Amino acid sequence: MKYNELKKLAAAGCEGKPAVRLAVLGDSATQQLAVALRGMGAAYGLDVQVFDADYDQMDAQTMDPDSAMYAFSPDYVLIFPCVEKLLLRYRKTAPEARALFADAECRRYCALFDRIGRFCKAKLLFTDFPAASDGVFGNGALRTADSFPYQQRLLNAKLSETMDHQYPNVYPVALSEIQVQLGQERFFDPRMWHLAKMAVRTEALPLFAAAVLDVIRSLRGQIKKCVILDLDNTLWGGVVGDDGLEGIELGELGAGPAYIALQHWLKNLKERGVLLAVCSKNNEDVAAEVFEKHPDMVLRMSDITMFVANWEDKASNIRRIQRVLNIGMDSLVFLDDNPFERNLVASVLPEVTVPELPEDPALVLPYLQSLHLFEAAGCSEEDRVRTARYQAQISRDEAEQSFASYDAYLASLEMKAEVAPFVPFYYARIAQLTQRSNQFNLRTVRYTEAEIAAIAEDDRYITRYMTLKDRFGEHGLVSVVILEKRSNGLFIDTWLMSCRVLRRGAEQYLFNCIAELARKEGFDTLIGEYLPTKKNAMVADFYAECGMMPLGKGRFTLDCSRFRPHETTIAPAE
């Protein structure tokens, strides 16, 4: 998409779409970036309301608690310091202090993060510094500690490490990747810098805006959770049913290296928490043999959450995969080399993302990487074991079919739950659940890891997480509850639960715990609220079903002294 197209979208507005309030702070001219952000927001179905500070107002807007930026009450603040200003400050630094320039600049931006955090609860987005050189040391700059290129690279590394360890509320935007993708001439125009203080060319603004909106959408829970894969001529070259196991292209022969590179990338996504599924027109035993026996296969059956190989149409099979995994259609990505199959799925299942893959296998991976479909606001240990947990879930579903009644099946699972206050080990996972959970989520309030840590240490709140396990294995952390102490009762600020454990009594077990907790804390009244979204209709009547009295306008109340616990087959963990 070009800048002029974004400009038209920005002018048309996006009334009625979900609103996002974004403040932009930079030490360069950002007016055109603000337009691109509004336009890209409209393209993504978001009403992005932008506060664009005047030129070089980064310090002025953040130091004054009564500034226009804080009055704007942003949900997100984009901090965009340009590398040209960085170079100017470096040149003004005394030669003997230049070897410590990156340290000083890192402290500068940490102070900025701290200031904003004192006056504002917005999530912060921070751009890295694209590569730049002053040409003083030539190639030797990379081994000269007081050179600008050396310090600029060091600063990026220090800021990344600092964000990872000290500022979980700050999220990077990789401007340097856009520079690499476009090349310096298309990314930066020195004439426009000197004339108008524009640090990024108009041509690069759509990619810049898309990167920012990708991070914001990830923080809002709008993420891709599963890649559904065709096999022949997608994961390997050739048709295994015709060419045989030995005849397909994998490894070092022909286009094999391109397919191997794609598989490595997919495996890395799986290790990060993205589910992989197979949807292939094939005989299942023939298709599975490649995963089990081909020596050059990177992906194995243990990497695949659900394997569907038959001769049914792919749209029907994708519906089946979506139903079993119990995730939204809009969180699926379908990869297939065949235009007919892509068109079928895109037409029948328009919510599924179906990239138009290049015909040349060598171009497929770079193309997919350029789409930035798998933005991640963070990664927890839970993500790394997600595939195994979904595989165990499928085994549970298969076991269910052998029981005469559902209650008998639940009893056979031997479920055990732990319900306990938030602990630092789980802060990242808890924050991630608030950002990603959409269906069983009564109020859909998103929290960052820093905000979860603050709530856990605040006496005004009572926090609980729930883990669940059964005879098939661990479900991990499946539910989060945040209770706020109020004068009129204990208010359920947040209650969300992973859909993979619903209808097993987990929600009733946790409600029992919450009601008992309210009594122990001296509250006669428990207060619940349901805030409807497009995706959480399934819990519209949940509080009423649990025995709470509707008060109207989505509010519910419970007299804790009269509550009788629900029966479940879940026992406390030992």
N, C-alpha and C positions, 0 to 999 in steps of 0.2 A: 504494500500500500504506500502511496506517495503522500508527501506533505500536503499538497493541495486537496487531495481527497479527505485527509483528516481535518483540514480546515473547514471543508463543507460540512462534514459530520458534526464538528464542534459548533458551527453556526446553527445547525438544525436542532441541536439539543437532544436530550434523552429523557424527556419528561415521563414519569411513571415507572422508570427503572430504578433498581436499588441505588441509593445515593452513597457516594464515597467522598469524604471531605479530605482533600490533599493540599498541604502547604508545600510550596517549593522555595527553598532557600539556596541561593548560589552566589558566587563571587564573580559571575559573568552575566551576560544578558540572557534572561530565561523566558522572555515573553512568548517567543515562538515555541519553546518547549511546552509551555502551559497550554497553548492551543493544541499541540500534538497530543498531549495527555488527555484533554477533553475529547478530542476526536477519537483516539484509540479506545477510550472508555466507552464511547457510544458504539464503536464497532464490537466491543465485548459485551454490550448490553448493560453497561453501568453508567449512572449519571455522576460523572466525576466533576465535583465542584472544586475548583482550584483557587487557592490564595497564592498569588504570585508576588512575592516581595520585590521591592525596588532593587535596582542594581547594587550588588555588594552590601546587602543589609543583613548578612548572616549573624554578625555579632549584635547589631542594634536590635534585631527582632527577638533574639534569644535572651539577651541580658535584662530587658525590661519586662517585668511580669504583666504590665498593662499594655504590651505591644499589640498591634493589629493582628499579628499571627496567633497569639494566644487567645485573643477575643474571637477569632475565627473558629476555635475549638476543633482543630483538625483530628481526623482519625489516624492520618499518616502524615509524616513530615519527610519530604525528600531533600536530602542534603547533598548538594552538587558542587563540590569545590573543584575548580579546574586546574589542570596541570600547568597552564601558562602562569597563573598567579603563584603556584608553588615554585616555579622556576625563578620568578621575580624575587620571592622571599629568600631563596637559596643564594641568589646573586648578592643580596644585601647582607648575608651572613658573613661574619668575619672568617677569613680562610682557616684559622686555627680551630674554629668551631664547626666546620662543615662536616666533619666525620661524625658529629652528633646531631646532624640536622634531622634525620628521620625520628630520633627519640623525641626531640623538641616538638616536631609536628604531630607525632602520635599523642603527646600530652595535650596539645592544642585541641585536637578533635575529641579526646576523651572529656576534656572540660566542657566542650560544646554539648556532648551527649548528656553530661551530668546536669548542665543548666536546663536543657529542655525537659529532662526527667523531673526536675524540681517543680516546674510550673505547668506541666502538660502530661497527659497519659497516652499521647499518640505513640504509635509504633514508628520507629525511625528507619528510613531507607538511606543508605550511604553509598555513593558511587566510588569505585576505585579510581586510581589515577592511570590513564592510558600511558603507554610508553612515550618517552620524549628524550631528546638528547640536545645538549648545548654544543656538541662537537668539539669540546675542549681537549678531551683525552682520546678521541677516536675509539677504536675497538678496545683500547686499554682501559676504558672507563669501567668495564665490568670487573676489573681486578683492582680498581683504585677506590678505596673506601670513602674518600672525600669528594668523589665526582658526583655530579647530579644524577646520571642514570643509575649509579649504584645506590644512592640514597633514595631515589624514587622507588626502585624495586623493593628496597628494604622497608620503606614506609608501608607499601601495600601489604607486605608480609606481616609487619608488626600490627597493623590495623586489623587484619584478618584474625590473627591470634588473639588480639585484645577483644574483638567482638565475640569470638568463640568462648572465651573464658570469663569475661567480665561484663559483657553487655549483650545478654540474650535478647534484649528488646530492639537491637539494631540489626538490620538485615542488609547484606551487600547487594549492590546492583553492578554487574560486571561490565562497565563501560569499555574496559580494555578488550573484551571479546568482540564488541561491535567494531572497534578499531581494526582488529585482526580480520574480521569478516569482510569489511569494506575496503581496507587499505587506507593509509594515512591521507592520501590525496582526496578521497571521497569522504573522509571523516572530518578533516580539519582544513580550513582555508585561512592562511595567515593574513590575507587582506581583510577578511571579515572580522578577524580578531582585532586588528588595529583600528578598523573603521567603526565597528559596532560592538566590539567586545563579545562576539559570539564564539564560544569555545567548541561548538559542534556544528558542522554544516547542516543546512536544511535537509539535505539528502539523507543524513543519518538520523534525523529526529524520529521518524517512524519506528526504527529499530530501538532507539532509546526509550521511547514511550511504551513500546510493547514490553521491553524488559522490566520497566517499572510496574506496569499493570500485571505482568505475570507474577511478580512477587506479591502484589496486593491480592490478586485472586487466590494465590496459594494460601495466604494468611486468612482469607475468607472461607477456606475450605473447598474452593473450586479447583480440584486437582484430578489428575488422571491416576487411577488406581490399578488398572489392569491392561496389559497388552495381549490381544488375541492374535495368534500367529497362524498364517497359512504355512505349509511346509515346502512342497515342490516349487523350485525356482524362487523361493522366498528365504528359507533358512539354508537351503543348499541348491546347487545347480542341477537341473535335470528332474526327471520323474522317477521316483524310486520304484514304482510299480512296473515301469517299463525297462528302466536301465539297470535295476538291481542295486543291491547294497554297494557293490564294488564300482558301479558305473556312475554314481552321482558325483558332482563336483564339490569337493571339500578338501581342506588341507592346502598344499602348495600347487596343485595342478589347476590350470585354466583359471576360472573366476573364483576358485576355492578360497584364496586369501580374503576376498571381499566378504564372503559369507561367514568366514571365521571371525572377521572383525565385527560384523553385525552381531554374531552370537556372543562374543565377549561383552559387547555393550549391553545387550539384553540381560546377560548374567549379572553384570554390575548393577543394573536397575533392579533386578530381583533381590540382590543382596542389600539394596537400599530400601526395600519394602514394596516395590511394585510387583504385582502378581503377574505371572505369565500363564497363558492358557493356549491350547492348540485347538484350531478349528480347520480341519482338512478334509477334502474329498479324497478318501483313501480307505483301504482296508486297514483296520486298526492294528492288526498284528504286523503288517508290512511296514506301516509308518513307525510303530513303536520300536521295531528292530533297529532302525538307524540310531535312535537314542541309546539303545542298550548295547549295540555291538560295534558301531563305526568308531574306529580309533581316533578320528580327527574331530568328532563332535565335541563342542565345548559345553552345550546344554545337554543335561541328562534328565531322565524321567523325574528325578528328585527335585529338579528346578521347576517343573510344570505343575501348577496347582490343579488344573483340570485338563484332561486329554480327550478330545472329541474328534474321532476320525470315522466318518461314515459317508454315505452317498446322499444324505439329505441336503436341502438347500442351506446355505451358510447363515442366512438371516434367522432361520428357525433354530439352528444350533447355537447362535450367539444369544438368542433369547434364553435358551436352556442354560448356558453358562452364566448369564447375568442372574437368572433366577436362583441357581444353586449357590453362587457366591454372594448373593443378596447385596449387591452394590448397584448404584445408579447407572443407567445406560450412558449418561453423559460423562461417566468416569472411565469409559472403555475406549481403547484405541485398537483399530483393526488393521493389520498389515497383510497385504496380499498383492502378489505381482500381477494378477489377472484383472484387467479393467472391467470385465463383465461382473466379476464377483464384487469388486469395489463399488461399482454403480448400483448393484442389487442392494448391498448392505446400506449404502448411503441413502438410497431411495426409501427402503422399507424401515430403516432404523435411523432417522435423521439426527438423533442425539449422539450417536456413536461417531467418534472422530475417525475419518478414513483418509489418511494421507495418499496423495497421488504419487506413488513411488516411481522414480525414474526407471527406464528400461535397463540401463547399464547397472549391473550389481555394484560396481565400484562407487557409484554416486548415491546409492541408497542411504548408507550410514551418514555421510555428510549432510544429506538433505534432511534426514530425521533429526539430526543434532541441531540443525538450523531452525527447526520449528519450536524448540524449547517447550515441548509438551509436558515435560516431567519436572516442573519447577518444584523445589522443596524448601519450605521455610525452615526445616530442621530435620534431623534424623535421630531416632532413638533406638535402643536395643530391641524394642518391640518390633520395629520395622524389619530388623534383620532375620527374625524368626517368623515373619508373617506367612510365608508360603507353607511352612510345616504346620502351622496352626490351621490354615484353611484346608490342607490335606487331611488333617485329623477330623475336621468338621465334616468333610465329605464321608469319611468312614463312619462317623456318628449317624449321619443321615441314612447310610446304607443299613446300619444296624437297626435303625428304627423300624424298618420294614418287616423285621422278623417278630415283632411283638404284637400281641392281640390288642393292646390298648396303649394310648400315649402315656398315661400315668405309670403303667408298668415299665415302659421304656425309660421314663425319667428316673424312676427308682433304681433301675439297673445301672444308670450312669455313675452312681456313687459320687455325686457332686459335693465339693467342699469349697467354701468361700472364706476369704479373709477380708474384713472390713476394718480399715484403720486410718488414722490421720495421715495427711500428706507428709511425705518425707523427701529430702533432696534427691534421692535416687530416682524418684518417679516424676520430678518436676517437668522434665522435657516431654515425657510421654503424656502427662496430664494436659500440658499446654497444647500439645499436638492434637489430642482428642477434642479439646474445645474448639480448635480451628477446623477440624475435619468432620466432626459428627454433625449430621444434618437431620436425620430422620427421628431417632429417639433423642430429642433434645428439646426440653420444655421451653427454654427461653432463648437458646442459640446465642449466648454471649461468648465472644471470642476473647481468650486471654493469652498473653505471651508468657514465656517461662519466667521472666522477671516479675510479672504481675502475680503469677501463681506462687512464687516464693514469698512475695510480700503478703499475700492473703494468708498463707500458711503460718506466718509469724504474727499475724494481727489478731488480737484478742477479741475483736468484734466478729470474727468468723469462726465457724466450726467446719472442719474439712474432713471428708472421707473419700477414700478410693476403695474399689472392690476388685479383688482378683478371684478367678474361678478356675478350678481344675476338676477333671473327672477321670474315669478309668482309661480314656483314650489319650490323655495328656493335658498340658497346661493351656488355658485360654489366655493367660496373662492378665494384665490390667484391663478390665472391661467396662468400668463405670466410674463416674466422678460426681461427687456431690459437694456443693459449697452452700453452707447455711449461714445466714446473716442474723445476728442477734438484734432484734428490734423491740421497741417498747410494747408493741401490741402482739408480739409472738416471735417465733423462730421462722424466718422467711427462707424459702428454698430459692436461693439466687441462681443456682445452676444444678441441673440434674441431666446427665446424658449417659447413654449406654450404647455399647457396641451392638449392632443389630444381630451379630452372629450368635448371641446368647439369649435372645428374646424368646418368650413363650416357653421358658424352662423353669419359671419360678424365680429367676434371678431378680427381676424387678420387684416382685412381691417380698422376697427375702430382704432386699435392701430397704424397701419402704418400712418393713417391720423394724429394722435397725434404726431408721431415722426417727420413727415415732417414739421408740424406746429412748433414744438419745435425747429427744426433746424433753421427755419426762425427767430424765436424770439431770438435765441442765436446769430444771425448774420452770420450764415453759408449759403453760396449759394449752397453748394454741400453736398449731403448725400451719403456716400460710404458704400456699402454692400459687404459681402463676403460669399460665400458658400463653406464650406470644406466638401467634401463627406465622409460619413462613410457607414458601411454596413446597417445602419438602418434609415438614414435620406434622402433617395432618394425622398421622398414625397415633399421635399421643394427645390429640385434642380432648379426648374423654378419659385420659389415663388417671388423673387425680380423682375424678368421680368414681371410676371403677375401683380405685383403692379405698373408697369409703369417705373421701373428703366431700364437704358440702359446697356446691357451686354458689358463688356470690354474684355472678354476672361479670361481664367484661373480662373473662379469662381468669378470674380470681377464685380461689378455693380455700377452705379452712377446715381444720380437723380439731376436735376436742380430744386432746391426747389422753385424758383420764378415762374416756369411754371407748377408746380404740381397742379392738381385739385383733391379735396378729393373724395374718393370712397363713394358711397351711402351705408348706412347700416341701420338696424332697431334698433340700440343700441343708447341709450341716456345716457348722463352723470348722474352719481349718484348725488342725491341731498345732 
